[in-house]
Amino acid sequence: VCLAALGTARLTEATQEAEEAVRLAPDEAFPHYALAHVLTDRRDYRRAEASLSEAIRLDPYDANFFALRAQLATNDEKWADALAAADEGLAIDPLHTGCTNLRVVALRQLGRGHEAATALGSALERAPEDAATHANQGWGYLQSGDQKQALTHFREALRLDPDLEWARAGIVEALKARHALYGMMLRYFFRMGRLDASAQWKISIGGILGYQGLRSAAHSSPALEPVIYPVLGMYLVFVLLTWIADPLFNVVLLLDPFGRLALSREQRIGAYWMGATVVAAFAAGAVCLVTGSPVAAEVAIMMTLITLPLGGALSSHAGWPRRVMAGITATIAVIPVVRIASALWMSPVERATSAFERLFWGAVLLTVLASWIGKLLTRVVPKL
């Protein structure tokens, strides 16, 4: 009953049914496994692992249990643990599709791509009608840069299982990767995804320190400015793209008939918001170029910077992380409106000497801070 309730997304009811099953049969492994399954879907991974451990203690010979353990480790990006759990499951059932697919994912993230390809090829030969295996193959081709083959397998996965979100998300990424710039960013994301969180933060901090070092070098040696400043500019563009590339290229897919269908409703809404922000930034920039208006320049800068917390909001998980980022973004978005309003009823001298000038620079700093908050919140997975 609890698994049927889970299938209809009635997670609260599913949890109650599973807990009741555990109460009635505490010495049976399956109720504990069912509860772990429900808790996993509710993103309560700590309790899910506890329930699963009890199920494995009661019955250590069910490959499904180890597939779920591998899934939990995958959710937590503990790739070595995921591989170990998948291997334990395959030792029980060498043909278990779930364990095979999770093992392949772990092998890729551990940099053992050849082993992953071999294992996945064998899995497809054994189960050519398995949707998850085709989706997994699609992601493998996508990581290797073959968007055409990736799309072929993603489409086949959706033909076999139209509700497979993993395949739909793969199609979206493959379509965006047809654009060279996003393809480059996607390869960067895949490489960064193989690193643990501490390594990722070290790279980010190293980039900031390197940027400051080059700026100092340019200030102390003016002759190097023509070389250093273009490098700094490209670095800033790259950093901006790492934060907004995903929702920004969703805007591009809105212009593609098939791409628009591949996007989820949530992604389409996010793309509209990102598109409106980018258009506003370009419009303000155009006004600045034509009229020389400093207010238009400020609005163009602010609208460009707002894409950072907006990208964080769109990348955050649904729930309180997204609400927090949406609130911060909306608050910052008031600043350009205030500056435009000030241009209508204040003279240039009044604007330059008013608190609005300080407000603008404060908003710039707040936007940068909010962007880092958004980066942290994208890693937060709230419970359902």
Phi, psi and chi 1 to 4 in degrees:
 res  aa     phi    psi   chi1   chi2   chi3   chi4
   1 VAL       -  -43.3  175.2      -      -      -
   2 CYS   -64.3  -37.0   69.9      -      -      -
   3 LEU   -70.5  -32.4  -67.7 -177.8      -      -
   4 ALA   -66.0  -40.8      -      -      -      -
   5 ALA   -64.8  -37.8      -      -      -      -
   6 LEU   -61.3  -39.7  177.7   62.8      -      -
   7 GLY   -62.3  -24.6      -      -      -      -
   8 THR  -100.8   16.0   57.4      -      -      -
   9 ALA    65.5   17.2      -      -      -      -
  10 ARG   -86.3   74.3  -67.2  177.6  -65.8  169.4
  11 LEU   -67.2  -36.6  -65.7  177.2      -      -
  12 THR   -63.6  -46.5  -60.2      -      -      -
  13 GLU   -63.5  -40.7 -179.9 -176.8  -16.5      -
  14 ALA   -62.4  -40.9      -      -      -      -
  15 THR   -63.3  -44.1  -55.2      -      -      -
  16 GLN   -62.8  -42.3  -67.4  170.6  -10.7      -
  17 GLU   -64.7  -41.8  -67.1  -73.1   -9.8      -
  18 ALA   -67.3  -41.9      -      -      -      -
  19 GLU   -64.0  -36.8  -70.8  173.7  -19.3      -
  20 GLU   -67.2  -38.4  178.8   64.3   11.8      -
  21 ALA   -63.3  -40.5      -      -      -      -
  22 VAL   -64.4  -39.7  168.9      -      -      -
  23 ARG   -63.8  -39.6 -171.7 -173.2   68.2   81.0
  24 LEU   -77.6  -29.3  -66.5  173.6      -      -
  25 ALA  -137.5   68.4      -      -      -      -
  26 PRO   -67.0  -18.3   25.7  -34.6      -      -
  27 ASP   -96.8    4.3  -64.6  -32.4      -      -
  28 GLU   -98.3  137.2  -65.9  -70.4  -27.5      -
  29 ALA   -72.8  -38.5      -      -      -      -
  30 PHE   -62.0  -42.0 -175.0   77.5      -      -
  31 PRO   -57.6  -38.9  -26.4   36.3      -      -
  32 HIS   -65.3  -40.1  -67.9  -79.2      -      -
  33 TYR   -63.9  -43.2  165.8   72.7      -      -
  34 ALA   -61.1  -42.4      -      -      -      -
  35 LEU   -63.6  -41.6  178.6   58.7      -      -
  36 ALA   -61.5  -38.6      -      -      -      -
  37 HIS   -63.5  -45.5 -153.5  -66.9      -      -
  38 VAL   -64.8  -45.0  174.6      -      -      -
  39 LEU   -64.2  -32.1  -68.2  171.4      -      -
  40 THR   -63.5  -44.1  -61.2      -      -      -
  41 ASP   -67.6  -23.9  -83.0   55.0      -      -
  42 ARG   -87.4    2.4  -62.7 -164.0   72.1  167.1
  43 ARG    64.2   23.6  -57.9  172.3 -175.9  165.0
  44 ASP   -96.2   73.5 -168.6  -13.8      -      -
  45 TYR   -69.4  -32.0  -59.7  135.5      -      -
  46 ARG   -64.3  -49.2 -176.8 -177.3   60.8   81.2
  47 ARG   -67.7  -34.0  -71.1  179.3   60.7 -158.2
  48 ALA   -62.0  -43.2      -      -      -      -
  49 GLU   -64.4  -37.6  177.2   58.9   39.8      -
  50 ALA   -64.8  -43.9      -      -      -      -
  51 SER   -66.7  -38.9  -65.9      -      -      -
  52 LEU   -67.4  -39.2 -176.5   59.3      -      -
  53 SER   -60.2  -38.6  -66.3      -      -      -
  54 GLU   -67.4  -40.2 -179.3   62.3   11.9      -
  55 ALA   -61.6  -42.5      -      -      -      -
  56 ILE   -68.2  -35.6  -67.7  173.7      -      -
  57 ARG   -62.2  -39.4 -174.3 -172.7   70.4   80.6
  58 LEU   -76.8  -31.6  -67.5  167.9      -      -
  59 ASP  -146.3   91.2 -179.1    4.6      -      -
  60 PRO   -83.6   14.4   30.4  -33.0      -      -
  61 TYR  -122.7   30.4  -57.9  106.8      -      -
  62 ASP  -115.7  114.5 -168.3  -39.1      -      -
  63 ALA   -63.3  -28.5      -      -      -      -
  64 ASN   -60.6  -34.8  -68.6  -44.6      -      -
  65 PHE   -64.5  -42.0  -63.1  177.5      -      -
  66 PHE   -74.7  -26.9  -70.4   97.3      -      -
  67 ALA   -64.5  -41.1      -      -      -      -
  68 LEU   -67.5  -38.3 -176.3   54.4      -      -
  69 ARG   -62.9  -40.4  172.7  164.0  -78.3  177.4
  70 ALA   -64.1  -37.2      -      -      -      -
  71 GLN   -64.9  -42.1 -178.7   62.9   61.5      -
  72 LEU   -62.3  -41.8  -73.4  169.0      -      -
  73 ALA   -66.3  -36.1      -      -      -      -
  74 THR   -64.7  -43.1  -62.7      -      -      -
  75 ASN   -58.6  -33.1  -67.1  -18.1      -      -
  76 ASP   -92.9    5.1 -154.2   23.3      -      -
  77 GLU    58.5   33.0  -62.6 -177.0   -1.0      -
  78 LYS   -98.3   83.6  -64.6  179.1  177.8  178.0
  79 TRP   -68.8  -37.5  -53.0  116.1      -      -
  80 ALA   -64.6  -39.7      -      -      -      -
  81 ASP   -67.0  -38.8  -68.2  -14.3      -      -
  82 ALA   -62.8  -43.4      -      -      -      -
  83 LEU   -63.2  -42.9  178.8   60.5      -      -
  84 ALA   -62.8  -43.5      -      -      -      -
  85 ALA   -65.6  -42.5      -      -      -      -
  86 ALA   -63.1  -39.6      -      -      -      -
  87 ASP   -64.5  -37.7  -78.5  -21.6      -      -
  88 GLU   -63.8  -41.3  -74.2 -173.0   79.2      -
  89 GLY   -64.7  -40.1      -      -      -      -
  90 LEU   -71.3  -24.5  -70.6  170.7      -      -
  91 ALA   -67.0  -28.8      -      -      -      -
  92 ILE   -82.9  -45.6  -62.3  167.2      -      -
  93 ASP  -135.1   95.9  179.6    1.2      -      -
  94 PRO   -61.1  -16.0  -21.9   33.8      -      -
  95 LEU  -105.2   11.9  -58.2 -179.3      -      -
  96 HIS   -67.2  117.2 -165.7  -81.6      -      -
  97 THR   -66.9  -43.2  -57.2      -      -      -
  98 GLY   -61.5  -46.1      -      -      -      -
  99 CYS   -63.2  -39.0  -73.3      -      -      -
 100 THR   -62.2  -47.2  -61.0      -      -      -
 101 ASN   -65.1  -40.7  -82.0  -54.8      -      -
 102 LEU   -69.8  -32.8  -71.3  163.1      -      -
 103 ARG   -64.6  -40.9 -178.5  173.9 -175.0  -87.9
 104 VAL   -62.2  -44.5  166.5      -      -      -
 105 VAL   -59.2  -45.6  171.7      -      -      -
 106 ALA   -63.9  -42.3      -      -      -      -
 107 LEU   -61.5  -41.2  -74.1  170.7      -      -
 108 ARG   -61.0  -46.8  -77.5 -157.7 -159.1  105.8
 109 GLN   -68.0  -23.0  -64.9  -58.1  115.8      -
 110 LEU   -89.4    4.7  -68.7  169.5      -      -
 111 GLY    81.5   17.0      -      -      -      -
 112 ARG  -107.6   60.0  -63.6  160.0   61.3  177.5
 113 GLY   -62.2  -37.5      -      -      -      -
 114 HIS   -64.2  -44.0 -179.3   71.4      -      -
 115 GLU   -62.1  -39.9  -69.8  179.2   63.2      -
 116 ALA   -62.9  -44.3      -      -      -      -
 117 ALA   -63.1  -41.5      -      -      -      -
 118 THR   -63.3  -47.5  -59.4      -      -      -
 119 ALA   -62.8  -39.6      -      -      -      -
 120 LEU   -71.8  -36.6 -163.9   54.5      -      -
 121 GLY   -60.7  -42.1      -      -      -      -
 122 SER   -65.4  -38.4  -61.2      -      -      -
 123 ALA   -65.0  -38.9      -      -      -      -
 124 LEU   -68.1  -34.6  -86.3  176.0      -      -
 125 GLU   -64.9  -38.8  -70.6  179.3    4.5      -
 126 ARG   -75.0  -37.3  -66.8 -165.7  -53.2  -92.8
 127 ALA  -134.5   73.8      -      -      -      -
 128 PRO   -68.7  -11.5   25.4  -34.6      -      -
 129 GLU  -105.5   16.9  -63.7  -62.9  -53.1      -
 130 ASP   -91.6  118.7 -175.6   75.5      -      -
 131 ALA   -65.2  -43.3      -      -      -      -
 132 ALA   -62.9  -36.2      -      -      -      -
 133 THR   -67.6  -39.5  -55.6      -      -      -
 134 HIS   -64.8  -40.9  -83.4  -74.9      -      -
 135 ALA   -62.4  -40.7      -      -      -      -
 136 ASN   -62.6  -42.3 -155.1   -9.7      -      -
 137 GLN   -62.8  -38.8 -176.4   74.0  -73.2      -
 138 GLY   -60.0  -44.2      -      -      -      -
 139 TRP   -65.5  -33.8  -78.8  101.3      -      -
 140 GLY   -63.1  -46.6      -      -      -      -
 141 TYR   -63.9  -37.1  -82.7  119.3      -      -
 142 LEU   -64.0  -41.2 -169.0   56.1      -      -
 143 GLN   -66.7  -28.9  -71.6 -166.8   28.0      -
 144 SER   -86.2   -3.1   66.1      -      -      -
 145 GLY    91.9   10.0      -      -      -      -
 146 ASP   -99.6   84.9 -168.7  -20.4      -      -
 147 GLN   -66.4  -33.3  -67.9   86.7   27.1      -
 148 LYS   -63.6  -49.3 -175.7  176.0  179.4 -179.5
 149 GLN   -66.6  -35.8  -75.8  -65.3  -29.8      -
 150 ALA   -60.7  -45.8      -      -      -      -
 151 LEU   -62.8  -37.3  -78.2  169.7      -      -
 152 THR   -59.1  -46.7  -62.6      -      -      -
 153 HIS   -73.8  -35.2  -76.7  -81.0      -      -
 154 PHE   -64.9  -41.2  -72.5  138.1      -      -
 155 ARG   -64.6  -40.2  -71.6 -170.4  178.0  108.6
 156 GLU   -64.9  -39.2  178.6   63.2   10.8      -
 157 ALA   -61.6  -42.0      -      -      -      -
 158 LEU   -72.8  -28.1  -74.1  176.5      -      -
 159 ARG   -64.7  -40.4 -176.2 -171.5   69.9   81.1
 160 LEU   -76.9  -33.5  -64.6  166.5      -      -
 161 ASP  -144.9   92.1 -178.4   -1.0      -      -
 162 PRO   -61.2  -16.5  -22.2   34.0      -      -
 163 ASP   -99.0    8.9  -63.6  -37.2      -      -
 164 LEU   -77.3  101.8 -173.6   59.8      -      -
 165 GLU   -63.4  -34.8  175.3   60.9   22.6      -
 166 TRP   -58.7  -39.1 -164.2   27.6      -      -
 167 ALA   -73.9  -40.5      -      -      -      -
 168 ARG   -62.4  -42.9 -171.0 -156.7   61.3   77.7
 169 ALA   -63.1  -35.9      -      -      -      -
 170 GLY   -64.7  -40.6      -      -      -      -
 171 ILE   -60.6  -43.4  -79.7 -175.9      -      -
 172 VAL   -59.6  -46.2  170.2      -      -      -
 173 GLU   -66.4  -39.6  -67.4  -57.3  -53.8      -
 174 ALA   -65.7  -39.2      -      -      -      -
 175 LEU   -66.2  -40.3  -70.4  173.1      -      -
 176 LYS   -69.5  -32.8  -70.4 -169.8  -69.7 -170.7
 177 ALA   -70.1  -11.7      -      -      -      -
 178 ARG   -64.6  -23.0  -65.7 -177.8  -56.9 -179.5
 179 HIS   -84.4  126.5  -58.9  -86.0      -      -
 180 ALA   -55.9  -40.3      -      -      -      -
 181 LEU   -65.5  -44.9 -178.9   57.9      -      -
 182 TYR   -69.7  -34.2 -171.2   80.8      -      -
 183 GLY   -59.0  -40.7      -      -      -      -
 184 MET   -64.6  -43.9  178.0 -171.0   71.0      -
 185 MET   -64.6  -37.8  -62.9  -53.4  -58.4      -
 186 LEU   -65.0  -40.0 -171.5   60.2      -      -
 187 ARG   -62.2  -38.2  -72.7 -168.3  -67.0  -85.5
 188 TYR   -63.9  -44.0  168.5   77.4      -      -
 189 PHE   -61.8  -40.6  -66.3  146.2      -      -
 190 PHE   -63.1  -42.6  -79.5  139.1      -      -
 191 ARG   -65.8  -42.7  -69.6 -168.1  179.1   96.6
 192 MET   -65.6  -33.3  -72.4  -67.8  -74.3      -
 193 GLY   -65.5  -19.4      -      -      -      -
 194 ARG   -81.0  -10.6  -67.3  172.8 -173.0  158.6
 195 LEU   -95.1  153.7  -55.3  176.0      -      -
 196 ASP   -77.9  171.3   58.5   31.5      -      -
 197 ALA   -60.5  -40.3      -      -      -      -
 198 SER   -63.9  -39.6   63.2      -      -      -
 199 ALA   -66.6  -38.1      -      -      -      -
 200 GLN   -63.0  -42.3  -67.5 -179.8   25.9      -
 201 TRP   -66.9  -36.8  -82.1  106.4      -      -
 202 LYS   -62.9  -40.5  -72.9  175.5 -176.7  176.1
 203 ILE   -65.3  -42.2  -70.0  174.3      -      -
 204 SER   -62.3  -46.9  -62.4      -      -      -
 205 ILE   -66.0  -38.2  -66.7  171.1      -      -
 206 GLY   -61.1  -38.4      -      -      -      -
 207 GLY   -63.6  -41.6      -      -      -      -
 208 ILE   -64.0  -45.2  -65.9  171.2      -      -
 209 LEU   -64.6  -39.4  -65.7  176.5      -      -
 210 GLY   -63.6  -40.0      -      -      -      -
 211 TYR   -61.5  -47.1  176.7   84.3      -      -
 212 GLN   -64.6  -37.5  -67.4  -61.8  -28.0      -
 213 GLY   -62.4  -43.2      -      -      -      -
 214 LEU   -66.7  -37.8  -74.4  174.9      -      -
 215 ARG   -61.6  -43.8  -80.2 -167.2   62.8 -169.9
 216 SER   -62.8  -40.0  -61.6      -      -      -
 217 ALA   -63.5  -39.1      -      -      -      -
 218 ALA   -66.4  -38.9      -      -      -      -
 219 HIS   -68.3  -38.7  -74.2  -48.5      -      -
 220 SER   -80.7  -21.9   59.8      -      -      -
 221 SER  -132.4   85.7  -56.9      -      -      -
 222 PRO   -55.0  -26.4  -25.8   35.4      -      -
 223 ALA   -65.8  -22.6      -      -      -      -
 224 LEU   -87.6   -8.8  -65.0  176.8      -      -
 225 GLU   -55.8  -43.1  -70.4 -178.9   -1.1      -
 226 PRO   -61.5  -21.9  -23.1   34.9      -      -
 227 VAL   -92.2  -43.0  176.4      -      -      -
 228 ILE   -74.0  -43.5  -68.7  176.8      -      -
 229 TYR   -63.8  -39.5  -79.0  129.3      -      -
 230 PRO   -61.8  -36.8  -26.3   35.8      -      -
 231 VAL   -64.5  -44.2  173.0      -      -      -
 232 LEU   -62.9  -39.2  -66.4  179.6      -      -
 233 GLY   -63.3  -43.5      -      -      -      -
 234 MET   -65.4  -36.3  -72.3 -172.1  -69.5      -
 235 TYR   -64.7  -42.5  173.7   74.7      -      -
 236 LEU   -64.4  -40.1  -70.7  175.4      -      -
 237 VAL   -63.4  -41.1  170.1      -      -      -
 238 PHE   -62.6  -45.9  173.3   76.2      -      -
 239 VAL   -60.4  -44.2  170.5      -      -      -
 240 LEU   -58.1  -42.9  179.5   65.4      -      -
 241 LEU   -68.3  -34.3  -75.9  173.4      -      -
 242 THR   -63.0  -24.0   62.4      -      -      -
 243 TRP   -94.0  -28.1  -67.6   37.9      -      -
 244 ILE  -124.6    2.0   68.9  168.9      -      -
 245 ALA   -57.9  -42.6      -      -      -      -
 246 ASP   -61.7  -57.9 -176.4   45.9      -      -
 247 PRO   -68.2  -29.1   21.9  -31.9      -      -
 248 LEU   -65.2  -43.3 -177.7   62.6      -      -
 249 PHE   -78.5  -14.4  -83.6   84.7      -      -
 250 ASN   -64.3  -31.9  -76.2  -14.0      -      -
 251 VAL   -61.5  -41.7  177.8      -      -      -
 252 VAL   -62.0  -39.4  176.3      -      -      -
 253 LEU   -67.5  -24.5  -75.7 -167.2      -      -
 254 LEU   -60.5  -25.7  -74.8  176.4      -      -
 255 LEU   -85.7   -6.7  -53.7  177.1      -      -
 256 ASP  -103.8  123.1 -177.4  -63.5      -      -
 257 PRO   -55.6  -45.2  -24.4   33.8      -      -
 258 PHE   -72.4  -39.4 -179.2   68.2      -      -
 259 GLY   -61.9  -38.6      -      -      -      -
 260 ARG   -63.3  -36.9 -172.9  164.2   54.8 -110.7
 261 LEU   -71.1  -30.6  -67.9  173.8      -      -
 262 ALA   -73.0  -29.4      -      -      -      -
 263 LEU   -68.1  141.9  -68.6  173.0      -      -
 264 SER   -74.9  166.1   66.7      -      -      -
 265 ARG   -58.3  -41.4  179.6  178.4  178.9  -84.7
 266 GLU   -62.4  -42.0 -174.8  177.4  -86.0      -
 267 GLN   -68.3  -36.8  -72.7  173.2  -39.8      -
 268 ARG   -64.4  -43.6  -71.8 -164.8  -61.2  -88.4
 269 ILE   -61.7  -45.1  -67.5  172.8      -      -
 270 GLY   -61.1  -38.5      -      -      -      -
 271 ALA   -65.9  -37.7      -      -      -      -
 272 TYR   -63.0  -42.9  -72.6  132.0      -      -
 273 TRP   -64.4  -45.9  -81.5  107.1      -      -
 274 MET   -63.9  -42.5 -178.5   60.8   73.2      -
 275 GLY   -61.4  -42.2      -      -      -      -
 276 ALA   -63.8  -39.3      -      -      -      -
 277 THR   -66.0  -43.9  -56.1      -      -      -
 278 VAL   -65.5  -42.7  171.3      -      -      -
 279 VAL   -61.6  -41.7  168.3      -      -      -
 280 ALA   -62.9  -40.1      -      -      -      -
 281 ALA   -63.4  -44.7      -      -      -      -
 282 PHE   -65.6  -40.0  -86.8  106.2      -      -
 283 ALA   -63.1  -44.6      -      -      -      -
 284 ALA   -64.8  -38.7      -      -      -      -
 285 GLY   -63.3  -39.5      -      -      -      -
 286 ALA   -64.4  -42.0      -      -      -      -
 287 VAL   -61.1  -41.0  171.2      -      -      -
 288 CYS   -62.6  -42.8  175.5      -      -      -
 289 LEU   -65.7  -36.6  -71.0  174.5      -      -
 290 VAL   -78.5  -43.2  172.6      -      -      -
 291 THR  -103.9  -16.7   66.2      -      -      -
 292 GLY    72.8   16.7      -      -      -      -
 293 SER   -68.5  123.4  167.5      -      -      -
 294 PRO   -68.1  -30.9   23.7  -32.8      -      -
 295 VAL   -65.2  -41.8  172.6      -      -      -
 296 ALA   -62.3  -37.2      -      -      -      -
 297 ALA   -64.1  -43.1      -      -      -      -
 298 GLU   -62.9  -42.9  -69.9  178.5   13.3      -
 299 VAL   -63.8  -41.2  171.6      -      -      -
 300 ALA   -61.5  -42.7      -      -      -      -
 301 ILE   -64.1  -46.2  -67.6  170.3      -      -
 302 MET   -64.2  -42.9  -79.0  -57.0  -55.5      -
 303 MET   -65.9  -33.7  -65.5  -52.0  -64.4      -
 304 THR   -66.6  -44.7  -59.7      -      -      -
 305 LEU   -67.2  -31.6  -70.3  175.3      -      -
 306 ILE   -63.3  -23.9  -75.7  171.8      -      -
 307 THR   -60.3  -24.2   60.4      -      -      -
 308 LEU   -68.7  -58.6  -67.8  172.1      -      -
 309 PRO   -65.5  -30.0   21.3  -32.2      -      -
 310 LEU   -64.0  -42.4  177.6   59.0      -      -
 311 GLY   -61.1  -37.5      -      -      -      -
 312 GLY   -64.2  -40.8      -      -      -      -
 313 ALA   -64.4  -42.3      -      -      -      -
 314 LEU   -71.4  -25.8  -62.9  175.4      -      -
 315 SER   -89.4  -14.8  -59.7      -      -      -
 316 SER   -73.0  153.8  -61.8      -      -      -
 317 HIS   -68.8  148.1  -71.2  -79.9      -      -
 318 ALA   -59.1  143.1      -      -      -      -
 319 GLY   122.7 -154.3      -      -      -      -
 320 TRP   -64.1  -33.7   70.2  -96.3      -      -
 321 PRO   -60.4  -43.0  -25.0   36.5      -      -
 322 ARG   -69.2  -38.0 -177.4  174.0  -63.3  169.9
 323 ARG   -63.8  -40.7  -70.9 -165.3  -64.3  -88.9
 324 VAL   -61.8  -47.5  168.1      -      -      -
 325 MET   -68.2  -35.9  -77.6  -52.0  -58.2      -
 326 ALA   -64.3  -40.1      -      -      -      -
 327 GLY   -65.4  -42.8      -      -      -      -
 328 ILE   -62.8  -44.3  -67.4  173.0      -      -
 329 THR   -62.6  -43.4  -55.2      -      -      -
 330 ALA   -63.9  -38.3      -      -      -      -
 331 THR   -63.6  -45.2  -59.3      -      -      -
 332 ILE   -65.2  -35.1  -64.2  172.0      -      -
 333 ALA   -65.4  -17.1      -      -      -      -
 334 VAL   -67.6  -29.5  171.7      -      -      -
 335 ILE   -59.0  -50.3  -53.3  -58.5      -      -
 336 PRO   -59.4  -35.6  -23.7   34.4      -      -
 337 VAL   -63.5  -42.9  176.5      -      -      -
 338 VAL   -63.1  -40.7  171.7      -      -      -
 339 ARG   -66.0  -39.0  -70.0  -58.9  -74.7  160.0
 340 ILE   -65.1  -42.7  -67.2  171.8      -      -
 341 ALA   -61.9  -38.9      -      -      -      -
 342 SER   -64.6  -32.2   73.6      -      -      -
 343 ALA   -67.3  -23.8      -      -      -      -
 344 LEU   -82.4  -27.6  -61.3  176.8      -      -
 345 TRP  -127.4    4.6   57.9  -89.2      -      -
 346 MET  -122.1  146.0  -64.3  177.5   69.2      -
 347 SER   -75.2  160.9   68.5      -      -      -
 348 PRO   -55.7  -38.1  -26.2   35.0      -      -
 349 VAL   -65.7  -42.8  173.9      -      -      -
 350 GLU   -64.1  -40.3  -71.0  174.3  -38.0      -
 351 ARG   -64.4  -40.2  -72.5 -162.2  -57.8  -89.5
 352 ALA   -69.5  -28.3      -      -      -      -
 353 THR  -103.8   -0.1   57.9      -      -      -
 354 SER   -89.2  175.1   71.4      -      -      -
 355 ALA   -66.5  -16.3      -      -      -      -
 356 PHE   -62.9  -33.2  -73.7  118.8      -      -
 357 GLU   -64.1  -45.2 -162.1   70.0   22.6      -
 358 ARG   -67.6  -33.9  -65.8 -171.7  -64.8  -85.0
 359 LEU   -61.3  -39.1 -178.0   64.5      -      -
 360 PHE   -61.8  -49.9  167.8   73.1      -      -
 361 TRP   -69.7  -33.0  -69.8  110.1      -      -
 362 GLY   -63.1  -38.5      -      -      -      -
 363 ALA   -66.8  -35.7      -      -      -      -
 364 VAL   -61.4  -46.7  170.1      -      -      -
 365 LEU   -64.4  -40.6  -67.3  175.5      -      -
 366 LEU   -62.9  -37.2  178.2   60.3      -      -
 367 THR   -65.2  -44.4  -57.7      -      -      -
 368 VAL   -62.4  -44.3  174.5      -      -      -
 369 LEU   -62.0  -44.0  176.7   61.5      -      -
 370 ALA   -62.4  -33.0      -      -      -      -
 371 SER   -65.1  -39.6  -58.1      -      -      -
 372 TRP   -69.6  -36.2  -77.7  101.6      -      -
 373 ILE   -61.1  -43.0  -66.1  172.7      -      -
 374 GLY   -61.2  -37.9      -      -      -      -
 375 LYS   -63.7  -38.2 -161.0  169.0 -174.5   66.4
 376 LEU   -68.2  -41.9  -70.4  170.3      -      -
 377 LEU   -70.7  -23.6  -71.1  179.9      -      -
 378 THR   -64.6  -19.9   56.5      -      -      -
 379 ARG   -91.4   -4.7  -58.0 -170.9   66.6   85.8
 380 VAL   -88.4  126.3  176.2      -      -      -
 381 VAL  -113.0  100.1 -177.2      -      -      -
 382 PRO   -71.2  150.4   26.8  -33.3      -      -
 383 LYS   -73.6  150.3  -62.0  175.1 -176.0  177.6
 384 LEU   -99.2      -  -64.1  177.8      -      -
